[in-house]
């Protein structure tokens, strides 16, 4: 990991980064979740619901994965 979180995020929105994934990680995405819910989920292990409907307890570094296309589309519609 190069530590350039904001630059990496910009690259993820344009192209899929070339990472070495752990087993099963090639199917993982970073999802959009309300920030207040995300912090509670990470600290207390409470499941969260992403804009796309996925329910899970976040435990991995979201900068390692491409952004979920469904979450991105929903978020863009909410903004515009």
PDB file of N, CA, C and O in Angstrom:
ATOM      1  N   UNK A   1       0.849  -1.177   0.000  1.00  0.00           N
ATOM      2  CA  UNK A   1       0.000   0.000   0.000  1.00  0.00           C
ATOM      3  C   UNK A   1       0.889   1.232   0.000  1.00  0.00           C
ATOM      4  O   UNK A   1       1.867   1.275   0.746  1.00  0.00           O
ATOM      5  N   UNK A   2       0.587   2.208  -0.792  1.00  0.00           N
ATOM      6  CA  UNK A   2       1.456   3.362  -0.908  1.00  0.00           C
ATOM      7  C   UNK A   2       1.104   4.472   0.069  1.00  0.00           C
ATOM      8  O   UNK A   2       1.850   5.448   0.151  1.00  0.00           O
ATOM      9  N   UNK A   3       0.001   4.375   0.818  1.00  0.00           N
ATOM     10  CA  UNK A   3      -0.371   5.377   1.793  1.00  0.00           C
ATOM     11  C   UNK A   3      -1.058   6.583   1.200  1.00  0.00           C
ATOM     12  O   UNK A   3      -1.444   7.474   1.957  1.00  0.00           O
ATOM     13  N   UNK A   4      -1.236   6.669  -0.109  1.00  0.00           N
ATOM     14  CA  UNK A   4      -1.884   7.807  -0.750  1.00  0.00           C
ATOM     15  C   UNK A   4      -3.379   7.599  -0.852  1.00  0.00           C
ATOM     16  O   UNK A   4      -3.900   7.423  -1.954  1.00  0.00           O
ATOM     17  N   UNK A   5      -4.080   7.613   0.264  1.00  0.00           N
ATOM     18  CA  UNK A   5      -5.502   7.284   0.301  1.00  0.00           C
ATOM     19  C   UNK A   5      -6.360   8.109  -0.627  1.00  0.00           C
ATOM     20  O   UNK A   5      -7.180   7.545  -1.352  1.00  0.00           O
ATOM     21  N   UNK A   6      -6.206   9.435  -0.637  1.00  0.00           N
ATOM     22  CA  UNK A   6      -7.084  10.247  -1.472  1.00  0.00           C
ATOM     23  C   UNK A   6      -6.767  10.051  -2.952  1.00  0.00           C
ATOM     24  O   UNK A   6      -7.682   9.997  -3.774  1.00  0.00           O
ATOM     25  N   UNK A   7      -5.510   9.946  -3.297  1.00  0.00           N
ATOM     26  CA  UNK A   7      -5.145   9.698  -4.685  1.00  0.00           C
ATOM     27  C   UNK A   7      -5.647   8.333  -5.120  1.00  0.00           C
ATOM     28  O   UNK A   7      -6.162   8.185  -6.228  1.00  0.00           O
ATOM     29  N   UNK A   8      -5.502   7.339  -4.265  1.00  0.00           N
ATOM     30  CA  UNK A   8      -5.951   5.994  -4.577  1.00  0.00           C
ATOM     31  C   UNK A   8      -7.446   5.967  -4.813  1.00  0.00           C
ATOM     32  O   UNK A   8      -7.916   5.288  -5.727  1.00  0.00           O
ATOM     33  N   UNK A   9      -8.203   6.694  -4.005  1.00  0.00           N
ATOM     34  CA  UNK A   9      -9.651   6.739  -4.158  1.00  0.00           C
ATOM     35  C   UNK A   9     -10.022   7.316  -5.516  1.00  0.00           C
ATOM     36  O   UNK A   9     -10.933   6.811  -6.172  1.00  0.00           O
ATOM     37  N   UNK A  10      -9.331   8.366  -5.947  1.00  0.00           N
ATOM     38  CA  UNK A  10      -9.595   8.955  -7.258  1.00  0.00           C
ATOM     39  C   UNK A  10      -9.316   7.937  -8.361  1.00  0.00           C
ATOM     40  O   UNK A  10     -10.081   7.851  -9.322  1.00  0.00           O
ATOM     41  N   UNK A  11      -8.249   7.176  -8.241  1.00  0.00           N
ATOM     42  CA  UNK A  11      -7.935   6.165  -9.242  1.00  0.00           C
ATOM     43  C   UNK A  11      -9.008   5.091  -9.272  1.00  0.00           C
ATOM     44  O   UNK A  11      -9.346   4.591 -10.345  1.00  0.00           O
ATOM     45  N   UNK A  12      -9.547   4.728  -8.122  1.00  0.00           N
ATOM     46  CA  UNK A  12     -10.555   3.680  -8.061  1.00  0.00           C
ATOM     47  C   UNK A  12     -11.826   4.079  -8.785  1.00  0.00           C
ATOM     48  O   UNK A  12     -12.514   3.215  -9.329  1.00  0.00           O
ATOM     49  N   UNK A  13     -12.155   5.347  -8.808  1.00  0.00           N
ATOM     50  CA  UNK A  13     -13.377   5.766  -9.473  1.00  0.00           C
ATOM     51  C   UNK A  13     -13.219   5.750 -10.994  1.00  0.00           C
ATOM     52  O   UNK A  13     -14.212   5.735 -11.721  1.00  0.00           O
ATOM     53  N   UNK A  14     -11.969   5.752 -11.477  1.00  0.00           N
ATOM     54  CA  UNK A  14     -11.741   5.797 -12.908  1.00  0.00           C
ATOM     55  C   UNK A  14     -11.363   4.431 -13.483  1.00  0.00           C
ATOM     56  O   UNK A  14     -11.880   4.028 -14.525  1.00  0.00           O
ATOM     57  N   UNK A  15     -10.472   3.729 -12.810  1.00  0.00           N
ATOM     58  CA  UNK A  15     -10.045   2.413 -13.270  1.00  0.00           C
ATOM     59  C   UNK A  15      -9.912   1.498 -12.068  1.00  0.00           C
ATOM     60  O   UNK A  15      -9.753   1.960 -10.938  1.00  0.00           O
ATOM     61  N   UNK A  16      -9.976   0.206 -12.315  1.00  0.00           N
ATOM     62  CA  UNK A  16      -9.798  -0.742 -11.225  1.00  0.00           C
ATOM     63  C   UNK A  16      -8.308  -0.893 -10.973  1.00  0.00           C
ATOM     64  O   UNK A  16      -7.560  -1.237 -11.887  1.00  0.00           O
ATOM     65  N   UNK A  17      -7.861  -0.638  -9.733  1.00  0.00           N
ATOM     66  CA  UNK A  17      -6.437  -0.741  -9.432  1.00  0.00           C
ATOM     67  C   UNK A  17      -5.937  -2.178  -9.580  1.00  0.00           C
ATOM     68  O   UNK A  17      -6.715  -3.128  -9.494  1.00  0.00           O
ATOM     69  N   UNK A  18      -4.649  -2.324  -9.801  1.00  0.00           N
ATOM     70  CA  UNK A  18      -4.048  -3.636  -9.955  1.00  0.00           C
ATOM     71  C   UNK A  18      -3.452  -4.066  -8.620  1.00  0.00           C
ATOM     72  O   UNK A  18      -2.286  -3.780  -8.344  1.00  0.00           O
ATOM     73  N   UNK A  19      -4.243  -4.757  -7.779  1.00  0.00           N
ATOM     74  CA  UNK A  19      -3.816  -5.206  -6.467  1.00  0.00           C
ATOM     75  C   UNK A  19      -3.628  -6.709  -6.457  1.00  0.00           C
ATOM     76  O   UNK A  19      -4.158  -7.420  -7.311  1.00  0.00           O
ATOM     77  N   UNK A  20      -2.875  -7.183  -5.490  1.00  0.00           N
ATOM     78  CA  UNK A  20      -2.833  -8.595  -5.182  1.00  0.00           C
ATOM     79  C   UNK A  20      -3.850  -8.803  -4.077  1.00  0.00           C
ATOM     80  O   UNK A  20      -3.672  -8.296  -2.970  1.00  0.00           O
ATOM     81  N   UNK A  21      -4.910  -9.541  -4.360  1.00  0.00           N
ATOM     82  CA  UNK A  21      -5.989  -9.748  -3.406  1.00  0.00           C
ATOM     83  C   UNK A  21      -5.798 -11.040  -2.632  1.00  0.00           C
ATOM     84  O   UNK A  21      -5.165 -11.983  -3.108  1.00  0.00           O
ATOM     85  N   UNK A  22      -6.363 -11.066  -1.419  1.00  0.00           N
ATOM     86  CA  UNK A  22      -6.426 -12.301  -0.650  1.00  0.00           C
ATOM     87  C   UNK A  22      -7.498 -13.180  -1.281  1.00  0.00           C
ATOM     88  O   UNK A  22      -8.271 -12.708  -2.115  1.00  0.00           O
ATOM     89  N   UNK A  23      -7.555 -14.443  -0.895  1.00  0.00           N
ATOM     90  CA  UNK A  23      -8.568 -15.352  -1.434  1.00  0.00           C
ATOM     91  C   UNK A  23      -9.961 -14.770  -1.278  1.00  0.00           C
ATOM     92  O   UNK A  23     -10.365 -14.405  -0.174  1.00  0.00           O
ATOM     93  N   UNK A  24     -10.696 -14.682  -2.379  1.00  0.00           N
ATOM     94  CA  UNK A  24     -12.070 -14.187  -2.356  1.00  0.00           C
ATOM     95  C   UNK A  24     -12.191 -12.680  -2.464  1.00  0.00           C
ATOM     96  O   UNK A  24     -13.294 -12.177  -2.678  1.00  0.00           O
ATOM     97  N   UNK A  25     -11.102 -11.943  -2.325  1.00  0.00           N
ATOM     98  CA  UNK A  25     -11.168 -10.485  -2.321  1.00  0.00           C
ATOM     99  C   UNK A  25     -11.464  -9.887  -3.684  1.00  0.00           C
ATOM    100  O   UNK A  25     -11.887  -8.734  -3.763  1.00  0.00           O
ATOM    101  N   UNK A  26     -11.251 -10.642  -4.773  1.00  0.00           N
ATOM    102  CA  UNK A  26     -11.493 -10.078  -6.101  1.00  0.00           C
ATOM    103  C   UNK A  26     -12.964  -9.748  -6.306  1.00  0.00           C
ATOM    104  O   UNK A  26     -13.302  -8.989  -7.214  1.00  0.00           O
ATOM    105  N   UNK A  27     -13.842 -10.302  -5.481  1.00  0.00           N
ATOM    106  CA  UNK A  27     -15.272 -10.022  -5.588  1.00  0.00           C
ATOM    107  C   UNK A  27     -15.720  -8.950  -4.600  1.00  0.00           C
ATOM    108  O   UNK A  27     -16.915  -8.671  -4.508  1.00  0.00           O
ATOM    109  N   UNK A  28     -14.814  -8.356  -3.876  1.00  0.00           N
ATOM    110  CA  UNK A  28     -15.160  -7.367  -2.856  1.00  0.00           C
ATOM    111  C   UNK A  28     -15.152  -5.964  -3.447  1.00  0.00           C
ATOM    112  O   UNK A  28     -14.428  -5.669  -4.399  1.00  0.00           O
ATOM    113  N   UNK A  29     -15.979  -5.109  -2.853  1.00  0.00           N
ATOM    114  CA  UNK A  29     -16.049  -3.710  -3.240  1.00  0.00           C
ATOM    115  C   UNK A  29     -16.054  -2.840  -1.995  1.00  0.00           C
ATOM    116  O   UNK A  29     -16.386  -3.303  -0.904  1.00  0.00           O
ATOM    117  N   UNK A  30     -15.688  -1.591  -2.161  1.00  0.00           N
ATOM    118  CA  UNK A  30     -15.903  -0.576  -1.130  1.00  0.00           C
ATOM    119  C   UNK A  30     -17.307  -0.042  -1.341  1.00  0.00           C
ATOM    120  O   UNK A  30     -17.690   0.291  -2.463  1.00  0.00           O
ATOM    121  N   UNK A  31     -18.072   0.040  -0.265  1.00  0.00           N
ATOM    122  CA  UNK A  31     -19.469   0.462  -0.351  1.00  0.00           C
ATOM    123  C   UNK A  31     -19.674   1.802   0.335  1.00  0.00           C
ATOM    124  O   UNK A  31     -18.920   2.167   1.237  1.00  0.00           O
ATOM    125  N   UNK A  32     -20.706   2.543  -0.100  1.00  0.00           N
ATOM    126  CA  UNK A  32     -21.075   3.801   0.533  1.00  0.00           C
ATOM    127  C   UNK A  32     -22.022   3.526   1.694  1.00  0.00           C
ATOM    128  O   UNK A  32     -23.058   2.880   1.535  1.00  0.00           O
ATOM    129  N   UNK A  33     -21.637   4.039   2.879  1.00  0.00           N
ATOM    130  CA  UNK A  33     -22.396   3.873   4.119  1.00  0.00           C
ATOM    131  C   UNK A  33     -22.353   5.214   4.847  1.00  0.00           C
ATOM    132  O   UNK A  33     -21.331   5.898   4.791  1.00  0.00           O
ATOM    133  N   UNK A  34     -23.440   5.617   5.536  1.00  0.00           N
ATOM    134  CA  UNK A  34     -23.388   6.857   6.325  1.00  0.00           C
ATOM    135  C   UNK A  34     -22.228   6.812   7.323  1.00  0.00           C
ATOM    136  O   UNK A  34     -22.044   5.813   8.018  1.00  0.00           O
ATOM    137  N   UNK A  35     -21.446   7.896   7.393  1.00  0.00           N
ATOM    138  CA  UNK A  35     -20.247   7.924   8.227  1.00  0.00           C
ATOM    139  C   UNK A  35     -20.533   7.613   9.688  1.00  0.00           C
ATOM    140  O   UNK A  35     -19.764   6.896  10.328  1.00  0.00           O
ATOM    141  N   UNK A  36     -21.639   8.149  10.230  1.00  0.00           N
ATOM    142  CA  UNK A  36     -21.937   7.901  11.642  1.00  0.00           C
ATOM    143  C   UNK A  36     -22.209   6.418  11.898  1.00  0.00           C
ATOM    144  O   UNK A  36     -21.851   5.902  12.958  1.00  0.00           O
ATOM    145  N   UNK A  37     -22.820   5.745  10.968  1.00  0.00           N
ATOM    146  CA  UNK A  37     -23.100   4.310  11.096  1.00  0.00           C
ATOM    147  C   UNK A  37     -21.823   3.482  10.912  1.00  0.00           C
ATOM    148  O   UNK A  37     -21.649   2.450  11.560  1.00  0.00           O
ATOM    149  N   UNK A  38     -20.938   3.935  10.034  1.00  0.00           N
ATOM    150  CA  UNK A  38     -19.705   3.213   9.769  1.00  0.00           C
ATOM    151  C   UNK A  38     -18.824   3.158  11.009  1.00  0.00           C
ATOM    152  O   UNK A  38     -18.290   2.100  11.341  1.00  0.00           O
ATOM    153  N   UNK A  39     -18.667   4.275  11.690  1.00  0.00           N
ATOM    154  CA  UNK A  39     -17.816   4.312  12.876  1.00  0.00           C
ATOM    155  C   UNK A  39     -18.351   3.366  13.948  1.00  0.00           C
ATOM    156  O   UNK A  39     -17.586   2.615  14.553  1.00  0.00           O
ATOM    157  N   UNK A  40     -19.663   3.402  14.185  1.00  0.00           N
ATOM    158  CA  UNK A  40     -20.266   2.513  15.184  1.00  0.00           C
ATOM    159  C   UNK A  40     -20.077   1.050  14.790  1.00  0.00           C
ATOM    160  O   UNK A  40     -19.817   0.198  15.640  1.00  0.00           O
ATOM    161  N   UNK A  41     -20.208   0.771  13.509  1.00  0.00           N
ATOM    162  CA  UNK A  41     -20.062  -0.605  13.029  1.00  0.00           C
ATOM    163  C   UNK A  41     -18.646  -1.119  13.259  1.00  0.00           C
ATOM    164  O   UNK A  41     -18.455  -2.258  13.683  1.00  0.00           O
ATOM    165  N   UNK A  42     -17.670  -0.289  12.982  1.00  0.00           N
ATOM    166  CA  UNK A  42     -16.280  -0.711  13.129  1.00  0.00           C
ATOM    167  C   UNK A  42     -15.892  -0.862  14.598  1.00  0.00           C
ATOM    168  O   UNK A  42     -15.140  -1.771  14.950  1.00  0.00           O
ATOM    169  N   UNK A  43     -16.397   0.017  15.451  1.00  0.00           N
ATOM    170  CA  UNK A  43     -16.054  -0.032  16.871  1.00  0.00           C
ATOM    171  C   UNK A  43     -16.820  -1.138  17.592  1.00  0.00           C
ATOM    172  O   UNK A  43     -16.237  -1.903  18.360  1.00  0.00           O
ATOM    173  N   UNK A  44     -18.122  -1.222  17.344  1.00  0.00           N
ATOM    174  CA  UNK A  44     -18.989  -2.138  18.093  1.00  0.00           C
ATOM    175  C   UNK A  44     -19.333  -3.430  17.355  1.00  0.00           C
ATOM    176  O   UNK A  44     -19.980  -4.308  17.926  1.00  0.00           O
ATOM    177  N   UNK A  45     -18.913  -3.560  16.099  1.00  0.00           N
ATOM    178  CA  UNK A  45     -19.214  -4.768  15.339  1.00  0.00           C
ATOM    179  C   UNK A  45     -20.668  -4.882  14.917  1.00  0.00           C
ATOM    180  O   UNK A  45     -21.192  -5.986  14.767  1.00  0.00           O
ATOM    181  N   UNK A  46     -21.322  -3.737  14.723  1.00  0.00           N
ATOM    182  CA  UNK A  46     -22.731  -3.701  14.336  1.00  0.00           C
ATOM    183  C   UNK A  46     -22.830  -3.714  12.807  1.00  0.00           C
ATOM    184  O   UNK A  46     -22.130  -2.943  12.150  1.00  0.00           O
ATOM    185  N   UNK A  47     -23.672  -4.560  12.226  1.00  0.00           N
ATOM    186  CA  UNK A  47     -23.828  -4.563  10.764  1.00  0.00           C
ATOM    187  C   UNK A  47     -24.378  -3.226  10.249  1.00  0.00           C
ATOM    188  O   UNK A  47     -25.185  -2.573  10.911  1.00  0.00           O
ATOM    189  N   UNK A  48     -23.925  -2.840   9.061  1.00  0.00           N
ATOM    190  CA  UNK A  48     -24.404  -1.621   8.408  1.00  0.00           C
ATOM    191  C   UNK A  48     -25.020  -1.992   7.068  1.00  0.00           C
ATOM    192  O   UNK A  48     -24.775  -3.076   6.537  1.00  0.00           O
ATOM    193  N   UNK A  49     -25.822  -1.080   6.527  1.00  0.00           N
ATOM    194  CA  UNK A  49     -26.442  -1.300   5.221  1.00  0.00           C
ATOM    195  C   UNK A  49     -25.909  -0.255   4.248  1.00  0.00           C
ATOM    196  O   UNK A  49     -26.046   0.948   4.474  1.00  0.00           O
ATOM    197  N   UNK A  50     -25.299  -0.727   3.166  1.00  0.00           N
ATOM    198  CA  UNK A  50     -24.775   0.157   2.126  1.00  0.00           C
ATOM    199  C   UNK A  50     -25.915   0.670   1.262  1.00  0.00           C
ATOM    200  O   UNK A  50     -27.024   0.138   1.309  1.00  0.00           O
ATOM    201  N   UNK A  51     -25.646   1.699   0.478  1.00  0.00           N
ATOM    202  CA  UNK A  51     -26.661   2.244  -0.423  1.00  0.00           C
ATOM    203  C   UNK A  51     -27.216   1.181  -1.365  1.00  0.00           C
ATOM    204  O   UNK A  51     -28.388   1.236  -1.737  1.00  0.00           O
ATOM    205  N   UNK A  52     -26.394   0.223  -1.751  1.00  0.00           N
ATOM    206  CA  UNK A  52     -26.822  -0.834  -2.671  1.00  0.00           C
ATOM    207  C   UNK A  52     -27.654  -1.910  -1.985  1.00  0.00           C
ATOM    208  O   UNK A  52     -28.232  -2.768  -2.651  1.00  0.00           O
ATOM    209  N   UNK A  53     -27.717  -1.869  -0.657  1.00  0.00           N
ATOM    210  CA  UNK A  53     -28.499  -2.847   0.086  1.00  0.00           C
ATOM    211  C   UNK A  53     -27.678  -3.915   0.787  1.00  0.00           C
ATOM    212  O   UNK A  53     -28.230  -4.689   1.569  1.00  0.00           O
ATOM    213  N   UNK A  54     -26.384  -3.981   0.533  1.00  0.00           N
ATOM    214  CA  UNK A  54     -25.537  -4.989   1.174  1.00  0.00           C
ATOM    215  C   UNK A  54     -25.468  -4.728   2.672  1.00  0.00           C
ATOM    216  O   UNK A  54     -25.231  -3.600   3.101  1.00  0.00           O
ATOM    217  N   UNK A  55     -25.678  -5.781   3.470  1.00  0.00           N
ATOM    218  CA  UNK A  55     -25.545  -5.719   4.924  1.00  0.00           C
ATOM    219  C   UNK A  55     -24.287  -6.490   5.312  1.00  0.00           C
ATOM    220  O   UNK A  55     -24.092  -7.627   4.882  1.00  0.00           O
ATOM    221  N   UNK A  56     -23.430  -5.864   6.133  1.00  0.00           N
ATOM    222  CA  UNK A  56     -22.216  -6.533   6.598  1.00  0.00           C
ATOM    223  C   UNK A  56     -21.581  -5.736   7.721  1.00  0.00           C
ATOM    224  O   UNK A  56     -21.948  -4.587   7.968  1.00  0.00           O
ATOM    225  N   UNK A  57     -20.623  -6.354   8.400  1.00  0.00           N
ATOM    226  CA  UNK A  57     -19.836  -5.674   9.424  1.00  0.00           C
ATOM    227  C   UNK A  57     -18.499  -5.339   8.773  1.00  0.00           C
ATOM    228  O   UNK A  57     -17.725  -6.243   8.460  1.00  0.00           O
ATOM    229  N   UNK A  58     -18.213  -4.041   8.564  1.00  0.00           N
ATOM    230  CA  UNK A  58     -16.965  -3.654   7.902  1.00  0.00           C
ATOM    231  C   UNK A  58     -15.749  -4.032   8.749  1.00  0.00           C
ATOM    232  O   UNK A  58     -15.715  -3.789   9.956  1.00  0.00           O
ATOM    233  N   UNK A  59     -14.762  -4.625   8.099  1.00  0.00           N
ATOM    234  CA  UNK A  59     -13.554  -5.011   8.826  1.00  0.00           C
ATOM    235  C   UNK A  59     -12.292  -4.885   7.972  1.00  0.00           C
ATOM    236  O   UNK A  59     -11.190  -5.097   8.478  1.00  0.00           O
ATOM    237  N   UNK A  60     -12.430  -4.548   6.706  1.00  0.00           N
ATOM    238  CA  UNK A  60     -11.265  -4.455   5.817  1.00  0.00           C
ATOM    239  C   UNK A  60     -11.025  -3.009   5.393  1.00  0.00           C
ATOM    240  O   UNK A  60     -11.907  -2.157   5.503  1.00  0.00           O
ATOM    241  N   UNK A  61      -9.826  -2.757   4.911  1.00  0.00           N
ATOM    242  CA  UNK A  61      -9.448  -1.428   4.439  1.00  0.00           C
ATOM    243  C   UNK A  61     -10.169  -1.144   3.120  1.00  0.00           C
ATOM    244  O   UNK A  61      -9.882  -1.795   2.116  1.00  0.00           O
ATOM    245  N   UNK A  62     -11.106  -0.178   3.103  1.00  0.00           N
ATOM    246  CA  UNK A  62     -11.867   0.089   1.883  1.00  0.00           C
ATOM    247  C   UNK A  62     -11.017   0.633   0.734  1.00  0.00           C
ATOM    248  O   UNK A  62     -11.431   0.566  -0.424  1.00  0.00           O
ATOM    249  N   UNK A  63      -9.839   1.167   1.040  1.00  0.00           N
ATOM    250  CA  UNK A  63      -8.976   1.701  -0.014  1.00  0.00           C
ATOM    251  C   UNK A  63      -8.371   0.595  -0.881  1.00  0.00           C
ATOM    252  O   UNK A  63      -7.803   0.877  -1.936  1.00  0.00           O
ATOM    253  N   UNK A  64      -8.487  -0.648  -0.448  1.00  0.00           N
ATOM    254  CA  UNK A  64      -7.912  -1.764  -1.208  1.00  0.00           C
ATOM    255  C   UNK A  64      -8.822  -2.267  -2.312  1.00  0.00           C
ATOM    256  O   UNK A  64      -8.401  -3.088  -3.128  1.00  0.00           O
ATOM    257  N   UNK A  65     -10.069  -1.793  -2.359  1.00  0.00           N
ATOM    258  CA  UNK A  65     -11.049  -2.365  -3.276  1.00  0.00           C
ATOM    259  C   UNK A  65     -11.699  -1.300  -4.145  1.00  0.00           C
ATOM    260  O   UNK A  65     -11.781  -0.139  -3.743  1.00  0.00           O
ATOM    261  N   UNK A  66     -12.160  -1.679  -5.326  1.00  0.00           N
ATOM    262  CA  UNK A  66     -12.877  -0.725  -6.180  1.00  0.00           C
ATOM    263  C   UNK A  66     -14.234  -0.382  -5.569  1.00  0.00           C
ATOM    264  O   UNK A  66     -14.799  -1.168  -4.808  1.00  0.00           O
ATOM    265  N   UNK A  67     -14.745   0.783  -5.907  1.00  0.00           N
ATOM    266  CA  UNK A  67     -16.034   1.238  -5.385  1.00  0.00           C
ATOM    267  C   UNK A  67     -17.160   0.436  -6.029  1.00  0.00           C
ATOM    268  O   UNK A  67     -17.148   0.179  -7.233  1.00  0.00           O
ATOM    269  N   UNK A  68     -18.126   0.049  -5.214  1.00  0.00           N
ATOM    270  CA  UNK A  68     -19.292  -0.694  -5.692  1.00  0.00           C
ATOM    271  C   UNK A  68     -20.015   0.145  -6.747  1.00  0.00           C
ATOM    272  O   UNK A  68     -20.403   1.277  -6.457  1.00  0.00           O
ATOM    273  N   UNK A  69     -20.206  -0.373  -7.955  1.00  0.00           N
ATOM    274  CA  UNK A  69     -20.858   0.409  -9.003  1.00  0.00           C
ATOM    275  C   UNK A  69     -22.295   0.800  -8.655  1.00  0.00           C
ATOM    276  O   UNK A  69     -22.743   1.884  -9.027  1.00  0.00           O
ATOM    277  N   UNK A  70     -23.017  -0.063  -7.949  1.00  0.00           N
ATOM    278  CA  UNK A  70     -24.396   0.262  -7.566  1.00  0.00           C
ATOM    279  C   UNK A  70     -24.420   1.385  -6.540  1.00  0.00           C
ATOM    280  O   UNK A  70     -25.224   2.310  -6.655  1.00  0.00           O
ATOM    281  N   UNK A  71     -23.548   1.317  -5.536  1.00  0.00           N
ATOM    282  CA  UNK A  71     -23.475   2.381  -4.528  1.00  0.00           C
ATOM    283  C   UNK A  71     -23.117   3.713  -5.189  1.00  0.00           C
ATOM    284  O   UNK A  71     -23.709   4.748  -4.882  1.00  0.00           O
ATOM    285  N   UNK A  72     -22.145   3.672  -6.096  1.00  0.00           N
ATOM    286  CA  UNK A  72     -21.703   4.890  -6.773  1.00  0.00           C
ATOM    287  C   UNK A  72     -22.847   5.510  -7.570  1.00  0.00           C
ATOM    288  O   UNK A  72     -23.053   6.722  -7.520  1.00  0.00           O
ATOM    289  N   UNK A  73     -23.587   4.684  -8.301  1.00  0.00           N
ATOM    290  CA  UNK A  73     -24.702   5.182  -9.106  1.00  0.00           C
ATOM    291  C   UNK A  73     -25.788   5.804  -8.219  1.00  0.00           C
ATOM    292  O   UNK A  73     -26.300   6.881  -8.527  1.00  0.00           O
ATOM    293  N   UNK A  74     -26.133   5.137  -7.138  1.00  0.00           N
ATOM    294  CA  UNK A  74     -27.158   5.651  -6.219  1.00  0.00           C
ATOM    295  C   UNK A  74     -26.694   6.959  -5.593  1.00  0.00           C
ATOM    296  O   UNK A  74     -27.469   7.912  -5.502  1.00  0.00           O
ATOM    297  N   UNK A  75     -25.433   7.013  -5.161  1.00  0.00           N
ATOM    298  CA  UNK A  75     -24.892   8.220  -4.540  1.00  0.00           C
ATOM    299  C   UNK A  75     -24.924   9.397  -5.515  1.00  0.00           C
ATOM    300  O   UNK A  75     -25.305  10.507  -5.142  1.00  0.00           O
ATOM    301  N   UNK A  76     -24.525   9.151  -6.757  1.00  0.00           N
ATOM    302  CA  UNK A  76     -24.524  10.222  -7.760  1.00  0.00           C
ATOM    303  C   UNK A  76     -25.933  10.735  -8.027  1.00  0.00           C
ATOM    304  O   UNK A  76     -26.121  11.935  -8.227  1.00  0.00           O
ATOM    305  N   UNK A  77     -26.916   9.858  -8.034  1.00  0.00           N
ATOM    306  CA  UNK A  77     -28.309  10.285  -8.216  1.00  0.00           C
ATOM    307  C   UNK A  77     -28.780  11.121  -7.034  1.00  0.00           C
ATOM    308  O   UNK A  77     -29.538  12.075  -7.211  1.00  0.00           O
ATOM    309  N   UNK A  78     -28.341  10.774  -5.836  1.00  0.00           N
ATOM    310  CA  UNK A  78     -28.719  11.531  -4.639  1.00  0.00           C
ATOM    311  C   UNK A  78     -28.115  12.935  -4.661  1.00  0.00           C
ATOM    312  O   UNK A  78     -28.723  13.880  -4.160  1.00  0.00           O
ATOM    313  N   UNK A  79     -26.918  13.074  -5.242  1.00  0.00           N
ATOM    314  CA  UNK A  79     -26.222  14.356  -5.279  1.00  0.00           C
ATOM    315  C   UNK A  79     -26.753  15.277  -6.369  1.00  0.00           C
ATOM    316  O   UNK A  79     -26.653  16.498  -6.245  1.00  0.00           O
ATOM    317  N   UNK A  80     -27.308  14.723  -7.421  1.00  0.00           N
ATOM    318  CA  UNK A  80     -27.704  15.540  -8.562  1.00  0.00           C
ATOM    319  C   UNK A  80     -29.133  15.511  -8.751  1.00  0.00           C
ATOM    320  O   UNK A  80     -29.647  16.148  -9.671  1.00  0.00           O
TER     321      UNK A  80
END
